[in-house]
Amino acid sequence: MIVIDVNLLLYAYAAPSPKQEKAREWLEAAFSSGEIVGLPWQVISAFIRIATNTKLPHLRRPVPEATGAVDEWLRHGSVRVLAPGDGHWPLFRRMIVEGQATGDLVSDAQIAALTIENGGVLYTTDRDFARFPGLRWVDPIA
């Protein structure tokens, strides 16, 4: 399973950046690969929160545009929204403790736990994920 982090979604859809074209191409290839693509609820929420933030005018997208992007992702037959299951807490706790996750890194710990729980590989540009034991992750646009 391909699990996608918010930074790739922001690069592809919101952030004017030299990485935008490469991120969009990678994302389109991931959605059409036939492999299951996991989108954690936290990632979807973070995308909407960041992409519509009025304090970030270089990223800001109208709400209909941001929610429309999410609608587009969820229409793909291979996309699964990831939510914690019964075994989530022990994994999440392990990511927090062994990954020494505090503050903002707790959200990353939960995404790492969801990825492991679902047997996935996390695709992200955020190197902070290297701290989480047992997490397989790749930067697809490095």
C-alpha positions in Angstrom: 0.0 0.0 0.0 1.2 3.5 -0.9 0.4 5.9 2.0 0.7 9.6 1.1 1.8 12.3 3.4 0.4 15.8 3.2 3.5 17.5 1.9 3.3 15.7 -1.4 -0.4 16.7 -1.7 0.5 20.3 -1.0 3.3 20.3 -3.5 1.1 18.8 -6.1 -2.0 21.0 -5.6 -1.3 24.1 -3.6 2.3 25.1 -3.2 3.9 27.1 -6.0 7.2 25.4 -6.0 9.9 23.9 -8.2 8.7 20.5 -6.8 5.1 21.0 -8.0 5.3 19.4 -11.4 7.3 16.4 -10.1 5.0 15.9 -7.2 1.9 16.1 -9.4 3.4 13.6 -11.9 4.3 11.2 -9.1 0.8 11.6 -7.5 -1.0 10.9 -10.8 1.2 7.9 -11.4 0.5 6.6 -7.8 -3.3 7.0 -8.3 -3.2 5.1 -11.6 -0.7 2.4 -10.6 -3.4 -0.1 -9.6 -1.8 -0.3 -6.1 -3.9 0.6 -3.1 -3.3 4.2 -2.0 -3.9 5.1 1.6 -4.9 8.5 2.7 -5.0 9.0 6.5 -7.8 11.3 7.8 -5.1 13.3 9.4 -3.5 13.9 6.0 -6.8 14.9 4.4 -7.5 17.3 7.3 -4.0 18.8 7.2 -4.3 19.4 3.5 -7.6 21.3 3.9 -6.2 23.2 7.0 -3.0 24.3 5.3 -4.3 24.9 1.7 -7.1 27.2 2.9 -5.1 29.0 5.6 -5.5 32.8 5.1 -2.2 33.4 6.8 -0.4 31.5 4.0 -1.4 33.6 1.0 1.2 31.8 -1.3 -0.6 28.5 -0.6 -4.2 29.7 -0.1 -6.8 28.0 -2.2 -10.5 28.6 -2.0 -12.4 26.0 0.1 -14.3 24.6 -3.0 -10.9 24.1 -4.8 -9.3 22.3 -1.8 -12.3 20.1 -1.1 -12.6 19.4 -4.8 -9.1 18.1 -4.8 -10.0 15.7 -2.0 -13.1 14.6 -3.9 -10.9 13.9 -6.9 -8.6 11.7 -4.8 -11.4 9.8 -3.1 -13.1 9.0 -6.5 -10.1 6.8 -7.4 -11.1 3.2 -6.9 -7.7 2.4 -5.4 -7.9 5.0 -2.6 -8.7 3.9 0.9 -9.1 6.4 3.8 -7.0 5.1 6.7 -8.4 5.3 10.3 -7.0 3.7 13.4 -8.0 0.1 14.1 -8.1 -1.9 17.3 -4.3 -2.4 17.3 -3.5 1.3 16.7 -2.6 2.4 20.3 0.3 0.1 20.9 1.9 1.1 17.5 1.1 4.8 18.1 2.6 4.6 21.6 5.7 2.9 20.3 6.2 5.6 17.6 5.8 8.3 20.2 8.1 6.7 22.8 10.8 5.2 20.5 10.6 8.0 18.0 10.9 10.6 20.8 7.9 12.4 19.2 6.8 15.5 21.1 4.7 18.5 20.0 4.1 18.6 16.2 5.9 15.3 15.7 3.0 13.5 17.5 0.9 13.9 14.3 3.8 12.3 12.3 3.9 9.4 14.9 0.3 8.7 14.3 0.7 8.7 10.5 3.7 6.3 11.0 1.6 4.1 13.1 -1.3 4.0 10.6 1.2 3.2 7.8 2.7 0.3 9.7 -0.8 -0.9 10.9 -1.9 -1.1 7.2 1.3 -2.7 6.0 2.1 0.3 3.8 5.1 2.4 2.7 4.8 6.1 3.5 5.7 8.5 0.6 6.8 11.9 2.0 9.4 14.6 1.6 9.6 14.9 5.4 12.8 13.3 6.7 11.5 13.5 10.3 9.8 10.1 9.6 13.3 8.4 9.7 12.9 8.6 13.6 10.1 6.0 13.7 11.2 2.4 14.1 9.8 -0.1 11.6 8.4 2.5 9.3 9.2 2.1 5.6 9.2 5.4 3.9 10.4 6.9 0.6 10.9 10.4 -0.8 9.6 10.0 -4.3 10.7 13.4 -5.6 14.2 13.6 -4.1 
